[in-house]
Amino acid sequence: MNNGPNTPIRIGVIGCGAIAELYHLPALAAHAQTNSSIVLADLNKTRLAAMKQKFKAREAVTDYHELLGKVDGVIVATPPQLHYSATKWFLEKGIHVLCEKPLTESIEEARELVETAEKSGAKLAVNQTRRFFPTYQKIRELIGSGMLGKIQSIVYHDGVEFDWPAASPHHFKPGAKGAWSDTGVHLLDTVCYWLDAKPVLVRSQNDSFGGPEAMATVNLEHEGCQIEIKVSRLGRLSNGFLIVGSLASIKAEAEDWDEFTVDFHNGKKQRFKCASNRLTYCDFSKPTIENFVQVIAGKADPFVSGRSTLATIELLENAWSSARRYSMNWNDHLKDSVWPTLNTESIVNRPMRVLVTGAAGFVGARVVEAMSISGFALPVAAIRQWSRASQLACRPVEIVICDILKPEQIESAMSGVDAIVHCAYSNDFDSIVQGTRNLLEAAVRHQVQRFVYLSSAETYGSKMQGIVTETVEARPKQGSYGDWKLSAERVCMEYHARGLKPTILRPSLIYGPFSTSWSVDVSNRLQSGKWGLFDDLGDGIANLVYVDDLVQAIFLSLVNDQAVGETFNVNGPDRPSWNQYFQMMNDALCLPPLQRIPASRSKLRTRVMESVRSVTSIVKSKFEDRLMEIYLRGGWASRMMKRLKGELDSTPSSQELNELFSRKTSYDDQKIRERLGYVPRFNIAEGISRTVNWLSLHELVRQSANPSATANALPPVESAQTEWMATQ
């Protein structure tokens, strides 16, 4: 086509989801040759209208077939399952295509698309963004030149808690591929790109129980080079790569696109500065679009051609189809445990459908998992947004969108529900009290059989001492979390008078896999090397209950008539001191012995850090965006910020030191033991052991005392990964 520097290029965008809004459309709107000729296609009319207005698109249609004759090229940004049909249709019409990654999830379909493009003369490009990273291009060059010597191993891990603003549930539908398809394809493609070869698949593992995996690991081999790739949607992993050659190695973070250093085995180093450290991920949409514009104009070939991704697609498909499930011993007991039996007359001979609110949270997700694995009930997992569905979607469970402050969403979620387990966590009055009232009102309207409300031992207040039973008057601080929880309990009892059958559970501190406060944070503090035993300030009672013991209490409350209208404390079988808990967790993590910290020194450090917290909070509130830019950019300022954050995180707050860790309070759970037959089965040692195994799989432990805990994570060349992870 006739194309000068100012000739408009007509590009259509098929699919107006998050990737189009955040990546492709801003680049098209900023490009001189495309900004006045954008055309959109999406089935969602509301979304289509919003994107048309935001990016001043020339036209918007609900059927992409209508774009024929109106575009010179298209960007296919639909869910991966739809890439094949849309891409093939345009290629057959001779229209150039830039397809989002992965090109397809089937090697047969991918080959057909490549052949179709070559037959029609249309160009097929794929958005494998990381090939545009200047550092990745340089690393490919260095490997090819032999500077690193013979490549012996590559370890590449990348994970993040999935927070993509998904406009639809396609990421989590049955049959969809999970972390492997959205992040794993990047890592696979990078390794193939660096080596200019297709490695051989050795082993594939993931955490899928029939749904899209949230975490996956593959081991590959190429001419003696041992390769491990690991991805996660559940949280940050080591997030970087280590390439080891016979002469030198490269270690960098996954998104170090500006510079890296080659460490030669003779002790020398060579730094490569490749780009500005001010670049962001979305900045790479600009060269992607520029290349596609030049492809359409006939002035360039695709930087990432469809044919060049075939090795990646074949490995992707093979790894997904041959995957075996991780060994996850913290789940083993769920299927074999003797759970309480259902005795509610109105739902005999069919599974009980239980709506679980807060199902994306720590406790709610575990309740759903336990119901699904054990077969105790059919869970209906209620979450507020699709971006929080990663953990749940691994299993064949029903997931619904349900914000408890939106009665219309509650109404939709209540269809066919027999019981409700209300686990939704919040720290504001409206969500805790009004949200609970909204659920109760819907429960009465739909004649729900049971309602279990997960309250908290915080309702008793922080000043309690001694043994606390359910008969003790609750005295939480006014306006506190415990105060709002107590108000919600009273609302539950109001509806008991209207015929509902509520049960209120007041668990103590809940720990176990996926627990942030009492598992992940404690582990991080211990691994910082700055935590210790706090003399008499740490001799208070740690009322800890393993999450699956709480699940047992919830199940008992759903089926036992003696639970109706009652309030129960729920605690674990042990009452260690906080110092004992820290020591036991430290031992399980195989860390150096903890030092005793005198009370005067602990208090001084806490006072100093409280002042620092106050100052940093003020600064952050005024300059948050700028500070985050500096933090992510790297350099000495970033290192200082990370060091300060580490100091703050590893210092107990005044509330922890002066109240929680020294509080001599024991929440008695004799009532639920006698009335419902509750018997906690996980002592502290067993709970910690299972928790550390989970922490290890999720790379939240640098080194583990239990070899089986890290067996799933270690590549064939253990020394390479062990060295790398120990420095992260």
N, C-alpha and C positions, 0 to 999 in steps of 0.2 A: 504493500500500500504506500501511497505518497505520504511521507511523514517528515515534516520539518520539526524544529524544536518546539513550535507552538501549535502544531496540528493536534486537535482533540483526539484522544483515544477513548473509545466507548467500551467501558468495562462493566459487566454485570456481576453482582454478588448474589450467589444462590445460598440462602440461609442467612438470617439476620440475628444469630445468637451472639453469645459473648465474644467469641473469637473475631467475628466480623466487627462488632462495635469497638472493641479495645485494640485491635491489631490492624485489620485490613482497611476499614473505612477511614480512620484518621489519616492513614498514609495516602489513600486515594484522594481524600479531600485536600491534602497538602501538596499534591503533585500538579504542576501547571497544566499537564496534558490530559488529566483525568478528572479534575475537580468539578468541571461543568457538565460531565457526561456520565455520571454514576447512575446505574439502573439496579434496582433491588428486586429480589423475588423471595417470598416466604409465605407459608400457608397461614401463619398467624397474622391476621389483619391488624390487630392492635400493635404488635411488635413492628410490623412493616411500616405503619403510619409514623410511629415514634422515630424509627431510624431514618425515614425519608425526611422528616422535619429536622432532625438533629444534624444530618450531613448534607442537607439541601440536594437530595438526589433528584435527577431529572424525571424519573418515572419509577413506579413501584407496582409490581404485579404479584398475584398469588399463584400463578402458574408459569413456571420458568420456560415452558414451550413458547410463550408469547414473546420471548426475547429474540427469537429468530429474526434477523434483519435489523435488529436494533443495537447489536453489540459486536465488537471486534474480538473480544475475549471475555472469559468469565472466570470468576474465582468461586470454586465449589467449597463452601464453608458449612455444609450440612453435617449432621452426625455421621460418623464413619460408615455406618450400615447403608447409608444412602449415597455414598461417594460414587460407587460403581455406576448406578443407573443414570445419574445426572451427567457424570463425566463422559460416559459412553455416548449419550445422546448428542452432546455438543461436538465431541470429536468427529462423530459420523457426519455432522453438518459442516465440517471443516473449520470449526471455531476453536481457537486456542484456549487451553484450560490451565489454570493454576489451581491445583487441588490441595486442600489442607491435608496434613499428615493424619494417619497413614493413608497412602493412596487408596488402598482397600485393606481388609483384614483377611483376604484370601489370595494366595499366590496365583491361582487359576484366573481369577478376575483381573488381577494386576497385569498379568501377561497379556490378557485379551485387550486391556486398555492400551498397553504399549503398542501392540500390533495394530489396533484400530487407528491410533495416532499416526503411525508410520505409513499406513495404507492411505489415509485421507490427506496427509500432508500437514495436518494441524499439529502444533507443538503441545506437548504435555509436560508441565512443570509441577513440582511438588514442593510444598512449603516445609522443608526440613530446616528449621531456623538455625540450628547450631552449626550447620555448615557455613553460615555467614559470619560466625564468630572469628575475628582476626586471629585469635590465639589458636583456635582449632585448625585453621588453615595452615598456620606456621608449624604446628605440631605434626600435621600430615607431611609437610615438606621435610622436617627434620628426621622423621621415621624413614621416609623414602630415601633420604641422603645417606643414612647409616650412621648419623651422628650419635645415636643412642646405642649403637651396636645391635646385636640380635635381640629382638624384643622377647622377654622372658615371661612377663605377666602384665596384665592390665586389670585393675580393680576400679570399678566406676559405680558409685552409689548415689542416688538422688531421691530425696523424699521431701514431702511437705504436706501439712494438713490440708486436705482438699478444701479450698475456699473459692474455687472458680465460680463466678456469678452465673451459674447455669440457668438458662431461660426455660429449660425443659428437663424432664427426668431421663433423657436418653442415655446419660452416662451410667444409669443404675438399673436399666430394664433387664429382665431375664434374657440371657443370650448375649448381652453386651460384654465386650472385653473391658476390663477395668484399668488399673494402673499400668498394666503391660502395654495397652494400646495408646494411652494418652501421654505417658512419660517414658515408658520402656522403649517405645519406638524411637525416641530421640537418642537414647543411649546406644541401642543396637545400631542405629544408622551411623552414629559417631564412630563406633569401633570399626564398622565395615569401611567407613570413609578413611579413617586413619591408616588402616592396614591395607586399603585398596584390595580387599579380599572378603570372602564369605567364610567365617569360621565354622567349625563343626559343633553342633549342639551336643553337650555331654549330659547335662542334667537340668531339669526345670522344676521349681517348687513354687507354690503360692498358698494363699489362705482361703481359697474359694471353697464354699460348701454348696456350690451350684449356681452362685451368682457372680457378678463381676468382682474379680479379685481386688483387694485393697493393698496387698503387698505381694511382691513376686521376686524370685531370685533365679537367675540362670547361670550355668557354667558352660563355657565354650572353650574350644581349643583350636589353635591355628599354628601349624608347623612348630610345635613345642611350646608355643605361648599359651599360658593358662589365663583364662579371662573369667571374671565374675562381674555380673551386672545385677544390681538390686534396686528396686523402686518401691515407693510407698505413697499411698494417699492419706495415711493416718498420722504422719508427723515427720519431722526432720530426721534424716539419717545422717551419715557422715558427710554427705553432700559434696563429693569431690571425686577426683580420680588420682590414681597412682600408676604411672607407666614405668616399668622397670626393664631396662635393657642391659646388655652385658657390659656396656661402657658408661652409661649414665641413666638417670631417672628424672621424671618430671612429676611433681605433686602440686595439685592446684584445686581450687574450688570449682564446682560445676559451672558457675557463671563468671569465672575470671576471664572475661573476654578482652581485657586490656593488656595484661602482661603475665608472664610466667618465668620461672627460673629452671634451668637445667643444672642438676647436681651430678657432676662427674664423680666416678668412684675413686678417682685419684685425689679428691678433695677440692678440685676447682669448681667454680660456678660460672654460669653465663646467663645473664638476664636478657629477656626479649621483651621490648616494649612494642606493642602492636597496635594500640588504639587508645583513645581517651578514656579515662576512668569515669567520665561523666555520662557515658552511654547507659541507657536502660534497655531492658529486654525489648520493649516495644519499638525502640529506635531501629531494630533490625527489620521492621516491616518496610522501611523506606528502601533499602537496597533490594528487598524482595520484589516490591512493586516496580522499582526502576528497571530491574532485570526483565520483568514480565512485559513492561511497556516496550522495551527494546526488542523482545521476542516477537511481539505483535507487529512491530514496525519492520520486522525482517532484518534487524541489525545485530541480533545476538541469538545464541542458543540458550535454552534454559540452564541456569547455573546448577539446578538440581533437576535432572531429567527423570521422567517416570522410569525409564530403563535402569537408571543408576540406583533406584530404590528396590529393585526386585529381590536382591539378596536379603535386605532388611525385612521385606514382607514375608519371604519364605521362612526366615528364622522366627519371626513373630508368630506366624501361624503354627509352626512346629512346636515352639516352646509352649504356646498356650494349649495345644491339643494333647501334649504329652506330660503336662505338669502333674506332679504329685503334691499332696497337701503337706505343709510343714508339720513337724511334730510339735504339738502344742499341749503339753501335759496339764496345763491349767484347765483344759476342757474335758479331760479324760473321764472324770467322775460324773459329769452331767448326764451322760446317757445311761450309766449303770446305777445311778443312785436310786434309792427307794423314795419316791416323792409322794406327798399326800394324795389320796384318791378323791375324785370328784363325787360329792354326795348331794348336789343340789338337784331336787326332783325335776325342775322345769327344763333342765338341759341334759338329762340322762340320755345315753346312747348317741351322743354327738360331741365333738370337741367343743370346749368352751372358748368363745372368742373374747379376747381380752384387749382392750385399748390401753396401750402403754404410752403415757405422755412423757415428754422429755427423753424419747427413745434414742436420740443422738448423743445423750449425755452418758456419763460413766455408769451410773446405776441403771438407768432406763435401758441402755443398750445391753447390759448384762442380763437383765430380766428377759428381754426379747430373745437373746441367745440361748438362755437356759430353757425357755419354753420351747424354742425351735428344736434344740438338740434332744431334749428329754421327751418331747411329745406331750408334756403336761397340758398345754393349751395351745390354741392358735393365736399368736400375737398379732395385733394390728399396731404397727410402730408409727407413732405420731411424732413428726418433726416439723420445725417451722420453715425450713427451706431445703431445697434439694442438695445444696452444697454440703449438707451435714449427713448425707446418707451413706458414705463410703463403708463404714464398719458394718452397718445393717445389711447393705445390699449384697454382701458376700453370701448371705443365706437366702433360701427361698421363702421370704416372709413378705407380708403385705405392708407397704409403706404408704402413709397418707400425709398430706400437708395439713397441719392443724396448729394454728396459733391460738392458745387458750384465751387470748383477749379478743378473738374474732368469733362471735357466736355462730356465724354462718359456716365457718370452717369446722367448728366442733360438730355442728348438725350433720354435715356431710360425713365426718369421720365416725359417727355413732351408728351407722347402718349395721344392723345385725349383731351389735355388741352385747355380750352378757355381763361383762364386768369391766371395771376401770382400775388400773394401777397408776396413780398420779405421782410421777417422779420428776415432773418438769422443774428444773432448777432456775431460780432467778434471785436477784438481790434487790428487788424493788417491790414496794407495797402493792401496787396494782396487779402485777403478775401473780404474786403469792396469794393475795386475798381475793381480788375480783376474778382472777383467772380460775381459782378453785371454785368460786361461786358459779361461774359460767358452766363449768363441767358438771357440778352437782345439779344445776337446773336442767341441763340436758339429760342427765342420768335419770332423774325423776320422770321427765317427759317420755323417755324411751323405755321406762320400766327396767332399768339395768339392775341385775341381781346383787352385785357387790361393788363396793368402792373402797379401795385401799389407798389411804393418804400417807405419803412418805413425809413425815415431819422431821423433827431433829431434837436431839438432846439439848440443843442450845435454847430450847424453850424454857428450861429451868433457870437460865441465867448463868453468868460467869462467876458469881460469888458463892455458889453452892460448895459445901464441903461435906465430907463423909459419904455415907451410903444414901443414894437417892433412889427412892421408889416412885411409882406412879402416883402415890398418895401425897407426895410432897407438893406443896403449892409452888407453881411455876412463877418465877419472878424475873423475867428477862428485862434488860434495860429498855426503856421506852424508845420506840423508833428504831430498834435493832432488828437484825434478821430473826432472832429468836422471838421477838415480840410479834412480828408479822406472821411467823409460822404459827404461833399460839392463836392469833386471830383467825387464821385459816382453819385451825382445829375446831374452833367454836362454830364456824360456819358449817363444818361437816356435821356437828351435833345438831344444828338447827334442822338440817335435812333428814337426820335420823328420826326426828319427831314427825316428819312428813312421810315416813315409810321406807326411806332408803336404808341400806344396811352398810354403814361405813365402819372401817377399822382404821385406827390411827397408830402408826408405828413411829417411835422415836429412837432411831438408831444413834449409836455413838459415832465415833470417827471411822469412816469406811475406807479401807485400803484394799489393794489388790491390783491386778492388771487393769490398766487404763486410769487408775486413780492419779490425779495430778498432785493434789496437796500432800497426801500421806504415803505416796510411793515414788512418783517421778521427782517431785521437789526434794524429798528427803534423800533420795539417791544422788541427785545433783549436788546437794549440799555436802554430803559425805565425800563425793568424788572431788570436790573443790580443794580438799586438803586443809580447809580452814575451819571445819566443824569440829566439835569435840563433845566431851561430857561436861555438863554445866554444874558441877558440884551439887549443892543442895537445890539449886534453881532448876535442875533437871530431874528431881526425884518425885515429881508429881505423877499421878497415875495416868497412863496412856490407855484410855478406853477405846480400844481398837477392835473393830469387827471386820472379818474378811467378807468381801462383797458377796460370796456365794452363801454364806450363812445368813446374810440379810435376805437374799433371794429365797432361801428356805422359809424364813419368817413371812415373806410376802405370799408364797404359795399356800402356807398353812392358813393365813388370814382369808384367802379366797375361798377355801372349802370348809372351814370349820365354823359351825354356827356359834360357838362360844366366843368367836372373835367379833361378832356384830355389836357395834356400839361401844367398843372397848378401846382403851389406849394402852399400848405396850412399849416398854423399853426393849431395845434389842442391842445386845452386846456380845462380845466374843468370849471364849472360854478362859482367857488369861487376863491378868491385870498387871502387866509389867510397868515399870517406871519408864519415863521418856528416855532416860539415860540407857536403860536396858534395851529399849527398842532400837535406839541409835547404834548401840554396840552390836546387837544381833544382825541388823541390816548391814552394818559395816563389815562384819565377818563374812556374811553371805556374798558380799561384793568383792571379797578377797582384797580388801584395802589395808594399808598400814594401820597399826593400832591407834585408837583415838586417844588424844591427850586430855587430861582433866583441865578445865579452865576455871580458875578461881572466880568466885562470884563478882568480886570487885572489878576484875578485868572484863568479864562478860558485860556487866552493866555499863562500863565506860565505853566499850566498843559500840554497844547498842545505842547509847546516847549520841555518840558522834555520828553514827550512820543515820540515825533518825533526823538529825539536822541536815545531813547531806540529802536524804530523801526529800525533805521539804523544799530545799533549794532546787533540786533537779526537777521536782514536780512543777514548780513555777516556771522554770526555763522551758520545760517540755511543752507546757500549755501554750506558750507564746511562739515557740519556734519548732514545733513538732516536725513539719515537713522538711525543713532545712536540716535538722538534726538527723532525721532518718536518711536523708541523702548522703550525709557525711558518714554515717554509720555503715551504710552499705557499700560506699565507694572504696573503702580500704585506706591504707596509709596510717601515719602515726596518730592522727586525730581519731580515726576509727578504733585503733588499738587501745587508745586511752579510754574511749567510751566503753569498749567491751570489758576492759579491766575494771572500771568503776562499777559497771553492772554486775560483774562477778563478785566484787566486794559486797555490794548491797544484797545480792541474792544469798550470799553465804553468811550473812549476819542475821540473827534472830531479831524480830521486831520487839518493841517493848511489851506489846500485848502477849506475844508468845513467851518471852522470858519471864515476865513478872506475873502472868496469870496462867496461861495454858500449861507450860512445862512444869510449874511448881504446884498446880492445883491438886489437892488430895481428895479427889471426888471419884466415887465409883457408882456407875449407873447400874442398879440392880435389875436383872432380867428374870427373876424367879417367877413372876406372874405369867409370862408367855411360855415358860418352860412347863408350868403346872397346867395351865388352861389349854394350850394348843399342842403340847408335846415338842416344843422347840428344843433341839439339842445341837448347839454349835459344834461343828466337826473339825474346824481348822484352827489349831493352836497357832501361836505367833510364829513358831519355827516353820511349820508347814506352809503357812500363808506367805511368809517371806520367801521361802524357797520357790514357790510357784511364781511369785511376783518377780523375782530376780530372773527366772527363766524367760518371762515375758519381756522384761527390760532388755535382756540380752538380744533377743530376736529383733527388737525395735531399735537396736544400736544406741540404747540409753545407758549402756555399761561399757566402759572402755576395755575392761578385762574382767572375765568372770571366773569365779572359783569352781564353777560346775562346767566341765567340758561339754556335757550334753546340751547345755543352754546355748552354747555358741556354735554347735556343730552345724546348724542350718545356715549360719552366716559366713562360715569360713570357706574361702576358695581353695582349689587344689594346692596353691602355693600359700600356705598359712602364714609364713614369715612376712610376706609382703603386706598382707592386710593387717596383721597384728601390729606391725610397725606403724602403718598409716593411721589406723583407728586410735592407737594410743596417743597420737599427737593432736587429734581433733578436739 
